[in-house]
């Protein structure tokens, strides 16, 4: 099942590399967040939310992170 973050990115027409370039984030950081492998920092969520024109909460809705409590 695709994460909400990945669904939003794709619906806005961005590849991982395009989203990374537009936000100044590493594409691996975005990928790990989308797969639930790493809890994204508030700065990461902020940058992505601005790019995708959505709320930070929308990006992480229904997401279970494997290393809960660890920020990037």
Protein Blocks (a to p, Z undefined) as FASTA:
>chain_A
ZZfklmmmmmnopafklmmmmnopafklmmmmmnopaccdfklmmmmmmmnopafklmmg
oiacfkgoiaZZ
